[in-house]
Amino acid sequence: MRSKTLAMSATALLGTALLVAAAPARADQLADIMARGELRCGTFADVPPFAAPDPKTREMVGFDVDLCRDVAKRWGVKAAITPLSVEARVPEVKLGRVDLTIANLAYTLGRAEQIQFSDPYYLAKEMLAVKASDPATTKAEFKGKRLSSTKGSTSELAIRMNGSEPLTFQDTGSAFMAVQQNKSLGMVANTMTITKLVNESQTRGVKLKMIDEPMVYQPIGVGMKKGEPALLAKVNETLRAMDAAGEIDAAWKKWLGPDTEFKLTRTEKVTPLAELKFEPIP
């Protein structure tokens, strides 16, 4: 009887061992990054001042590139910058081809179903630029009208939320030209991009103006794959440390601050999403 019991116990132990061996090991992306010694960071391919090739060196530079490198430096790993199209920012994270997306990535309900977001490090606005000769002064006056933007961006979503018709392109330059060529009545992009394009239009092409009323507010954070709590905690911890040390402010001042063409002052601090008051974009 005892030998039979031992045999049954041995069989049960063997079965448990086989089940454990067959069960897939849970991935830990943060551990993988540290073991690899490299942080794969997705940024815009060509959207200055966030990320774009330097005209002289062809090296990627910009506000988001600096943030990627600062995060990697604090983790003691190399930063591998991967240029992405606007619409690829979420899919590349989901597929695991990049560890983080730092590319002016706004929190939306749709994106939050696919990836997880860090605590936002600033609150952005989507703005509308139209021809300077246009008498309109509010976004409501463009309801039902065609407006251009980059494809797959929150700019496109903001156009839809306004009840306007989006005309989308792969890059902001094409969206800008759509206004110049009368294919759309205006274009929507973040404050920095609109400010730059409006300034440039004063000396080339048709002059534009910016409508003062924001199309929508949007918290900007770091995107990463879902189901990675250690990575999320580490990113949030790092962003708070960088903020406290003035590193985010320094990058902002360099690329977007009062001495740049954008002349913007960063007033926000890294803040949990739940503490922000805003209407989430679908």
VOZA-190565 format. One line per 10 residues: number of its first residue (from 0); for each residue x negated, y negated, z negated of C-alpha. Coordinates in Angstrom, 1 decimal. Layout:
REM VOZA-190565
NUM> X/Y/Z ~ ...
END
This chain:
REM VOZA-190565
0> 0.0/0.0/0.0 ~ -2.8/-2.4/-0.9 ~ -4.7/-1.7/2.3 ~ -1.5/-2.4/4.3 ~ -1.1/-5.7/2.5 ~ -4.7/-6.6/3.2 ~ -4.3/-5.7/6.9 ~ -1.2/-7.9/7.1 ~ -3.0/-10.8/5.4 ~ -5.9/-10.4/7.8
10> -3.5/-10.4/10.8 ~ -1.8/-13.6/9.4 ~ -5.2/-15.3/9.0 ~ -6.3/-14.3/12.5 ~ -3.0/-15.6/13.9 ~ -3.4/-19.0/12.1 ~ -7.0/-19.3/13.3 ~ -5.9/-18.7/16.8 ~ -3.2/-21.3/16.5 ~ -5.6/-23.8/15.1
20> -8.1/-23.1/17.9 ~ -5.4/-23.4/20.6 ~ -4.1/-26.7/19.2 ~ -5.6/-29.7/21.0 ~ -7.9/-31.8/18.9 ~ -6.4/-35.3/18.3 ~ -8.3/-37.9/20.2 ~ -9.8/-40.8/18.3 ~ -10.6/-43.5/20.8 ~ -12.5/-45.6/18.3
30> -14.8/-42.7/17.5 ~ -15.3/-42.1/21.2 ~ -16.3/-45.7/21.7 ~ -18.9/-45.6/18.9 ~ -20.3/-42.3/20.1 ~ -20.5/-43.5/23.7 ~ -22.1/-46.8/22.5 ~ -20.0/-48.7/25.0 ~ -16.8/-50.6/24.9 ~ -14.9/-50.5/28.2
40> -13.1/-53.8/28.4 ~ -10.7/-54.8/31.1 ~ -10.5/-58.5/32.1 ~ -9.0/-60.4/35.0 ~ -10.9/-60.0/38.3 ~ -10.8/-63.6/39.3 ~ -8.7/-65.9/37.1 ~ -10.9/-68.7/35.6 ~ -11.4/-69.8/32.9 ~ -10.5/-66.4/31.5
50> -12.6/-64.1/33.7 ~ -14.2/-64.6/37.1 ~ -17.5/-64.0/38.9 ~ -20.1/-66.7/38.3 ~ -20.7/-68.3/41.8 ~ -24.5/-68.1/41.3 ~ -25.1/-64.9/39.5 ~ -21.9/-63.0/40.4 ~ -21.8/-61.9/36.7 ~ -18.3/-61.9/35.1
60> -17.9/-65.0/32.9 ~ -15.0/-66.7/31.0 ~ -13.1/-66.9/27.7 ~ -11.9/-63.3/27.8 ~ -15.3/-62.0/28.8 ~ -16.9/-63.8/25.8 ~ -14.3/-62.2/23.5 ~ -15.0/-58.8/24.9 ~ -18.7/-59.2/24.3 ~ -18.2/-60.6/20.8
70> -16.1/-57.7/19.8 ~ -18.7/-55.2/21.2 ~ -21.5/-57.0/19.5 ~ -19.7/-56.7/16.1 ~ -19.2/-53.0/16.7 ~ -22.9/-52.5/17.7 ~ -22.1/-51.3/21.2 ~ -22.5/-52.5/24.8 ~ -19.7/-54.3/26.6 ~ -18.8/-52.8/30.0
80> -16.6/-55.4/31.7 ~ -14.1/-54.0/34.2 ~ -12.3/-56.6/36.5 ~ -8.6/-55.8/36.9 ~ -5.7/-57.2/38.9 ~ -2.9/-58.8/36.9 ~ -0.6/-55.9/37.4 ~ -3.3/-53.3/36.5 ~ -3.9/-54.6/32.9 ~ -1.4/-52.3/31.3
90> -1.7/-49.1/33.5 ~ -5.5/-49.0/33.1 ~ -5.1/-49.0/29.3 ~ -2.4/-46.3/29.4 ~ -4.6/-44.1/31.6 ~ -7.6/-44.6/29.3 ~ -9.8/-46.1/32.0 ~ -10.5/-49.1/29.8 ~ -10.5/-49.1/26.0 ~ -9.2/-52.6/25.6
100> -7.6/-55.1/27.9 ~ -8.5/-58.7/27.0 ~ -7.0/-60.6/29.9 ~ -4.6/-63.3/28.6 ~ -2.2/-60.4/27.9 ~ 1.1/-61.6/26.6 ~ 3.3/-59.5/24.3 ~ 6.5/-58.4/26.0 ~ 9.1/-55.8/24.9 ~ 8.4/-53.8/28.1
110> 4.7/-53.8/27.7 ~ 5.1/-52.9/24.0 ~ 6.9/-49.7/25.0 ~ 3.8/-48.6/27.0 ~ 0.8/-49.9/25.0 ~ 0.1/-51.3/21.5 ~ -0.9/-54.9/20.9 ~ -3.3/-56.5/18.4 ~ -2.4/-59.4/16.3 ~ -2.1/-62.4/18.6
120> -5.0/-64.8/18.7 ~ -3.1/-67.7/20.3 ~ 0.4/-68.7/21.5 ~ 0.5/-69.5/25.2 ~ 3.0/-71.1/27.4 ~ 4.2/-70.4/30.9 ~ 4.4/-73.6/32.8 ~ 6.0/-74.7/36.1 ~ 4.2/-76.9/38.7 ~ 6.2/-78.4/41.6
130> 5.5/-81.0/44.2 ~ 4.9/-84.5/42.7 ~ 7.6/-85.9/45.0 ~ 10.2/-83.5/43.5 ~ 12.6/-85.5/41.4 ~ 13.4/-82.6/39.0 ~ 12.2/-82.8/35.4 ~ 13.6/-79.6/33.8 ~ 13.3/-75.9/34.4 ~ 17.1/-75.6/34.6
140> 17.0/-77.6/37.8 ~ 15.2/-74.6/39.4 ~ 17.8/-72.0/38.6 ~ 18.5/-70.0/41.7 ~ 15.4/-71.5/43.5 ~ 12.4/-69.7/44.8 ~ 9.2/-70.0/42.6 ~ 5.9/-68.2/43.1 ~ 3.6/-66.4/40.7 ~ 1.2/-63.5/40.4
150> 2.8/-60.0/40.7 ~ 3.4/-58.1/37.5 ~ 2.7/-61.1/35.3 ~ 4.7/-62.7/32.5 ~ 4.9/-65.7/34.9 ~ 7.1/-63.5/37.1 ~ 9.2/-62.5/34.1 ~ 9.6/-66.1/33.1 ~ 10.9/-66.9/36.6 ~ 13.5/-64.2/36.3
160> 14.5/-65.3/32.8 ~ 15.1/-68.8/34.2 ~ 17.5/-67.4/36.8 ~ 15.1/-68.3/39.6 ~ 13.9/-66.1/42.5 ~ 10.3/-64.9/42.2 ~ 8.0/-64.8/45.2 ~ 4.9/-62.8/44.0 ~ 1.3/-62.5/45.1 ~ -1.8/-60.7/44.0
170> -3.6/-63.9/42.9 ~ -2.9/-67.4/41.7 ~ -4.5/-68.9/44.8 ~ -1.9/-67.4/47.0 ~ 0.9/-68.5/44.7 ~ -0.5/-72.0/44.8 ~ -0.6/-72.0/48.6 ~ 3.0/-70.8/48.8 ~ 4.0/-74.2/47.3 ~ 1.6/-76.0/49.6
180> 3.1/-74.2/52.6 ~ 6.8/-74.8/51.5 ~ 7.3/-71.0/50.9 ~ 8.4/-71.8/47.3 ~ 9.5/-74.9/45.4 ~ 7.0/-74.4/42.6 ~ 4.7/-71.9/40.9 ~ 4.6/-70.6/37.4 ~ 1.4/-69.7/35.5 ~ -0.2/-70.2/32.1
190> -0.9/-73.7/30.9 ~ -4.6/-73.6/31.7 ~ -4.1/-72.4/35.3 ~ -1.3/-74.9/36.0 ~ -3.4/-77.7/34.6 ~ -6.3/-76.9/36.8 ~ -4.2/-76.5/39.9 ~ -2.3/-79.7/39.3 ~ -5.7/-81.5/38.9 ~ -7.1/-80.0/42.0
200> -4.0/-80.9/44.0 ~ -4.6/-84.6/43.4 ~ -7.6/-84.5/45.8 ~ -6.6/-81.7/48.3 ~ -3.4/-80.6/49.8 ~ 0.1/-81.7/48.5 ~ 0.0/-83.3/45.1 ~ 1.7/-81.3/42.3 ~ 3.0/-82.2/38.9 ~ 3.7/-80.1/35.8
210> 7.2/-79.9/34.3 ~ 6.8/-80.8/30.6 ~ 9.3/-78.1/29.4 ~ 7.7/-74.7/29.0 ~ 9.3/-71.9/30.9 ~ 8.6/-69.5/28.0 ~ 6.3/-69.1/24.9 ~ 4.2/-65.9/24.7 ~ 1.8/-64.5/22.0 ~ -1.5/-63.4/23.5
220> -3.2/-60.3/22.1 ~ -5.5/-57.4/22.9 ~ -3.9/-54.4/24.6 ~ -4.8/-50.8/23.9 ~ -3.5/-47.2/24.2 ~ -0.7/-46.2/21.9 ~ -1.3/-43.6/19.2 ~ -4.7/-45.0/18.2 ~ -4.2/-46.4/14.7 ~ -7.9/-46.5/13.9
230> -8.6/-48.5/17.0 ~ -5.8/-50.9/16.3 ~ -6.9/-51.5/12.7 ~ -10.5/-52.1/13.8 ~ -9.5/-54.6/16.5 ~ -7.3/-56.6/14.1 ~ -10.0/-56.5/11.5 ~ -12.6/-57.7/14.0 ~ -10.4/-60.5/15.4 ~ -9.8/-61.8/11.9
240> -13.5/-61.8/11.2 ~ -14.3/-63.5/14.5 ~ -11.7/-66.1/13.7 ~ -13.0/-66.8/10.2 ~ -16.5/-67.1/11.6 ~ -15.4/-69.6/14.3 ~ -16.4/-67.3/17.2 ~ -13.0/-67.5/18.9 ~ -12.9/-71.3/18.5 ~ -16.4/-71.5/20.0
250> -15.4/-69.5/23.1 ~ -12.2/-71.6/23.4 ~ -14.1/-74.9/23.2 ~ -16.6/-73.7/25.8 ~ -14.0/-72.6/28.4 ~ -10.8/-74.5/27.5 ~ -11.6/-77.2/25.0 ~ -11.5/-81.0/25.0 ~ -14.7/-81.3/27.0 ~ -13.4/-79.0/29.8
260> -11.0/-79.9/32.6 ~ -8.2/-78.2/30.6 ~ -8.7/-80.4/27.5 ~ -6.9/-78.0/25.2 ~ -7.3/-77.7/21.4 ~ -6.7/-74.3/19.8 ~ -4.6/-74.7/16.7 ~ -3.5/-71.1/16.0 ~ -5.2/-68.5/14.0 ~ -5.1/-64.7/14.4
270> -1.6/-64.0/13.0 ~ 0.5/-60.8/12.7 ~ 3.2/-60.7/15.4 ~ 6.0/-60.3/12.8 ~ 5.1/-63.7/11.3 ~ 5.5/-65.6/14.6 ~ 8.8/-67.2/15.6 ~ 9.4/-66.7/19.3 ~ 11.9/-65.0/21.7 ~ 10.2/-61.9/23.1
280> 10.1/-61.5/26.9 ~ 12.0/-58.4/28.0
END
